[in-house]
């Protein structure tokens, strides 16, 4: 089995609006807004926004395929 074939769940999760912002190329405020409005597949852990990189990329691919 290829050790690079799987992603460790901890490496896949972005924690906090700032980390999400860096990943999606937005400001921290824009990322927070997108999380609140469900424009990105984010979820809350306590009071912190989190998002799986893999889920975000899959959503983007689905949007591209349907366009």
Residue, then its C-alpha position, 0 to 999 in steps of 0.5 A: x500500500x502506498x503511504x501517500x495514498x491516504x490522507x491523515x484526517x488531521x491533515x485534511x482539516x483546516x481549523x479556524x477562519x484564518x486557515x480556511x481563508x489561506x486555503x481558499x484565497x480569501x481574507x479572514x472576514x470573507x472566509x468567516x462570511x462564507x462559513x456562516x452563509x454555507x458557501x463553503x462546506x464548513x462546520x463548527x467545532x465548539x466556537x471554531x469554524x473547521x473545513x475539510x480540504x478534501x470536501x471543499x475540493x470535491x465540491x469545487x469539482x462537482x460545481x465545475x462538472x455541472x457548469 
